[in-house]
Amino acid sequence: MTVILITIHIMLAVAMIATVLLQRTDQSSLGGLGGGGGGGGNFMSTRGQANLLSRTTAILFACFCVTSLVLVLMAQPSSNRPRSIADDVNPPAAPAQPAQPAVPLSR
């Protein structure tokens, strides 16, 4: 289940990036480059394309947020208490008694 959800999450991210990159920038400051309208054979007007891409981006963003929240909730441990990294560290072993010399030191 997690693998499927992560795959969907990645596909949503790629689709959202693509829709943001397809959107037009405000070109009025560039002197009107890009030629705005004209040909009667266009499928959608420039305004219609902008509205469609804006709505698509918003829908993809909402789905991306939902999958993010579901992934976070699935990653929670089953116990109710919060966990820490320190919980996984083994306590240090009890210090060993100092080694006794086998032969007493004599002068």
Backbone as numpy.savetxt, mean C-alpha at the origin, in Angstrom:
# Nx Ny Nz CAx CAy CAz Cx Cy Cz
-6.94 -17.04 0.61 -7.76 -15.85 0.61 -6.89 -14.59 0.61
-5.83 -14.61 1.40 -4.95 -13.45 1.48 -4.26 -13.19 0.16
-3.83 -14.25 -0.51 -3.14 -14.09 -1.79 -4.07 -13.47 -2.82
-5.31 -13.91 -2.85 -6.28 -13.36 -3.79 -6.53 -11.89 -3.49
-6.66 -11.55 -2.22 -6.92 -10.17 -1.84 -5.72 -9.26 -2.15
-4.52 -9.77 -1.94 -3.33 -8.98 -2.27 -3.23 -8.77 -3.78
-3.58 -9.79 -4.56 -3.56 -9.67 -6.02 -4.56 -8.61 -6.48
-5.76 -8.63 -5.91 -6.77 -7.62 -6.25 -6.27 -6.24 -5.84
-5.64 -6.14 -4.68 -5.12 -4.88 -4.17 -4.07 -4.30 -5.13
-3.18 -5.13 -5.62 -2.15 -4.68 -6.56 -2.77 -4.26 -7.88
-3.76 -5.01 -8.36 -4.42 -4.65 -9.61 -5.15 -3.31 -9.47
-5.77 -3.06 -8.32 -6.42 -1.78 -8.09 -5.41 -0.64 -8.09
-4.26 -0.87 -7.48 -3.22 0.16 -7.44 -2.73 0.50 -8.84
-2.51 -0.50 -9.66 -2.04 -0.27 -11.03 -3.11 0.46 -11.84
-4.36 0.05 -11.69 -5.46 0.70 -12.41 -5.61 2.16 -11.97
-5.46 2.41 -10.68 -5.58 3.77 -10.19 -4.44 4.65 -10.73
-3.24 4.12 -10.78 -2.11 4.86 -11.34 -2.37 5.17 -12.81
-2.89 4.19 -13.55 -3.16 4.40 -14.97 -4.22 5.47 -15.18
-5.29 5.46 -14.39 -6.34 6.47 -14.58 -5.86 7.86 -14.20
-5.01 7.96 -13.20 -4.47 9.28 -12.85 -3.57 9.79 -13.97
-2.78 8.91 -14.55 -1.89 9.33 -15.63 -2.64 9.67 -16.92
-3.82 9.10 -17.13 -4.61 9.39 -18.32 -5.31 10.74 -18.24
-5.46 11.28 -17.06 -6.18 12.54 -16.91 -5.37 13.68 -17.50
-6.08 14.62 -18.08 -5.42 15.78 -18.69 -5.05 16.78 -17.62
-3.99 17.51 -17.90 -3.62 18.61 -17.03 -4.26 19.88 -17.55
-4.27 20.91 -16.74 -4.80 22.19 -17.17 -3.79 22.82 -18.12
-4.14 22.89 -19.40 -3.19 23.36 -20.39 -3.42 24.81 -20.79
-4.31 25.51 -20.09 -4.54 26.91 -20.45 -3.30 27.75 -20.16
-2.50 27.34 -19.20 -1.29 28.10 -18.89 -0.19 27.83 -19.91
-0.36 26.81 -20.75 0.65 26.48 -21.74 0.34 27.10 -23.09
-0.64 27.99 -23.14 -0.95 28.64 -24.40 -1.90 27.86 -25.26
-2.66 26.95 -24.68 -3.66 26.22 -25.44 -3.11 25.11 -26.29
-1.97 24.56 -25.96 -1.43 23.43 -26.73 -2.32 22.22 -26.54
-2.40 21.40 -27.50 -3.19 20.19 -27.38 -4.54 20.30 -28.05
-4.89 21.36 -28.57 -6.06 21.58 -29.39 -7.38 21.14 -28.81
-8.07 21.61 -28.11 -9.26 21.23 -27.38 -10.38 20.59 -28.12
-11.01 20.88 -29.06 -12.23 20.20 -29.47 -12.26 20.02 -30.94
-13.31 20.26 -31.54 -13.28 20.21 -32.98 -13.94 18.99 -33.52
-13.24 18.05 -34.02 -13.73 16.95 -34.81 -15.02 16.33 -34.29
-15.98 16.18 -35.16 -17.26 15.65 -34.75 -17.23 14.16 -34.51
-16.16 13.47 -34.82 -16.10 12.03 -34.66 -15.62 11.58 -33.30
-15.47 12.49 -32.33 -15.01 12.10 -31.00 -16.07 11.29 -30.29
-15.64 10.28 -29.57 -16.58 9.46 -28.80 -17.16 10.25 -27.64
-16.30 10.94 -26.92 -16.73 11.75 -25.78 -16.04 13.10 -25.87
-16.69 14.09 -25.33 -16.07 15.40 -25.29 -14.96 15.40 -24.24
-14.17 16.45 -24.24 -13.09 16.55 -23.28 -13.64 16.60 -21.86
-14.75 17.31 -21.68 -15.39 17.42 -20.37 -15.92 16.05 -19.93
-16.50 15.30 -20.84 -17.02 13.97 -20.51 -15.91 13.00 -20.12
-14.78 13.09 -20.81 -13.65 12.24 -20.46 -13.11 12.58 -19.08
-13.05 13.86 -18.77 -12.55 14.28 -17.47 -13.47 13.79 -16.36
-14.78 13.89 -16.57 -15.74 13.42 -15.57 -15.64 11.91 -15.38
-15.54 11.18 -16.48 -15.44 9.72 -16.40 -14.17 9.30 -15.67
-13.04 9.92 -16.01 -11.78 9.55 -15.36 -11.78 9.95 -13.88
-12.39 11.08 -13.54 -12.46 11.49 -12.14 -13.29 10.51 -11.33
-14.43 10.11 -11.87 -15.28 9.15 -11.16 -14.60 7.79 -11.05
-13.94 7.37 -12.12 -13.24 6.09 -12.09 -12.13 6.10 -11.04
-11.40 7.20 -10.97 -10.34 7.32 -9.98 -10.92 7.26 -8.56
-12.04 7.94 -8.34 -12.65 7.93 -7.01 -13.14 6.54 -6.63
-13.73 5.82 -7.57 -14.21 4.46 -7.29 -13.04 3.53 -7.01
-11.98 3.62 -7.82 -10.80 2.78 -7.59 -10.16 3.09 -6.25
-10.13 4.38 -5.88 -9.56 4.75 -4.59 -10.38 4.17 -3.44
-11.70 4.21 -3.55 -12.55 3.65 -2.50 -12.32 2.14 -2.36
-12.25 1.45 -3.49 -11.99 0.00 -3.45 -10.60 -0.29 -2.88
-9.62 0.54 -3.23 -8.27 0.37 -2.71 -8.25 0.53 -1.18
-8.99 1.51 -0.67 -9.06 1.71 0.78 -9.73 0.54 1.47
-10.79 0.01 0.87 -11.48 -1.14 1.47 -10.56 -2.35 1.52
-9.86 -2.64 0.42 -8.95 -3.79 0.44 -7.81 -3.57 1.43
-7.36 -2.33 1.58 -6.30 -2.05 2.56 -6.79 -2.35 3.98
-7.99 -1.89 4.30 -8.53 -2.15 5.63 -8.76 -3.63 5.88
-9.25 -4.34 4.88 -9.48 -5.79 5.06 -8.15 -6.51 5.26
-7.12 -6.12 4.52 -5.80 -6.75 4.70 -5.24 -6.48 6.09
-5.45 -5.27 6.60 -4.97 -4.95 7.95 -5.72 -5.79 8.98
-7.01 -5.92 8.82 -7.79 -6.71 9.78 -7.43 -8.19 9.72
-7.10 -8.67 8.53 -6.71 -10.09 8.40 -5.33 -10.34 8.99
-4.49 -9.32 9.06 -3.14 -9.49 9.58 -3.09 -9.46 11.11
-4.19 -9.07 11.75 -4.23 -9.01 13.21 -4.09 -10.42 13.78
-3.36 -10.55 14.88 -3.28 -11.87 15.52 -4.64 -12.26 16.11
-4.83 -13.55 16.30 -6.13 -14.02 16.77 -6.38 -13.68 18.23
-5.35 -13.50 19.01 -5.56 -13.16 20.42 -5.93 -11.69 20.54
-6.56 -11.36 21.63 -7.03 -9.99 21.82 -5.97 -9.05 22.36
-4.94 -9.58 22.98 -3.95 -8.70 23.57 -2.97 -8.24 22.48
-2.49 -7.02 22.61 -1.52 -6.53 21.63 -0.19 -7.26 21.77
0.47 -7.45 20.65 1.76 -8.14 20.65 2.88 -7.14 20.43
4.03 -7.53 20.87 5.21 -6.70 20.70 6.34 -7.55 20.13
7.30 -6.89 19.53 8.47 -7.61 19.03 9.22 -8.25 20.19
9.18 -7.62 21.35 9.89 -8.13 22.51 9.31 -9.46 22.99
8.07 -9.79 22.61 7.48 -11.06 22.99 8.19 -12.24 22.35
8.81 -12.01 21.20 9.47 -13.09 20.47 10.91 -13.31 20.89
11.46 -12.41 21.67 12.86 -12.52 22.09 12.96 -13.49 23.26
13.88 -14.43 23.18 14.09 -15.37 24.28 14.83 -14.67 25.40
14.45 -14.94 26.65 15.17 -14.30 27.76 16.61 -14.85 27.82
17.53 -14.04 28.30 18.91 -14.53 28.38 19.01 -15.67 29.39
19.91 -16.57 29.10 20.12 -17.71 29.99 20.69 -17.22 31.32
20.43 -17.99 32.37 20.95 -17.62 33.69 22.47 -17.63 33.64
23.10 -16.65 34.26 24.56 -16.63 34.21 25.14 -17.85 34.90
26.09 -18.44 34.24 26.75 -19.62 34.81 27.67 -19.17 35.94
27.88 -20.08 36.89 28.79 -19.74 37.99 30.20 -19.67 37.44
30.98 -18.78 38.01 32.35 -18.67 37.49 33.09 -20.00 37.64
33.91 -20.27 36.65 34.66 -21.53 36.65 35.68 -21.52 37.78
35.74 -22.63 38.50 36.72 -22.78 39.59 38.00 -23.37 38.99
39.12 -22.81 39.33 40.35 -23.41 38.80 40.50 -24.84 39.33
40.96 -25.72 38.47 41.14 -27.11 38.83 42.27 -27.27 39.84
43.27 -26.48 39.72 44.42 -26.56 40.62 44.51 -25.23 41.35
44.63 -25.29 42.68 44.76 -24.02 43.40 46.05 -23.31 43.03
45.96 -22.03 42.95 47.13 -21.24 42.62 48.06 -21.16 43.84
49.30 -21.45 43.65 50.26 -21.37 44.74 51.44 -20.53 44.28
52.13 -19.99 45.28 53.27 -19.16 44.95 54.54 -19.87 45.16
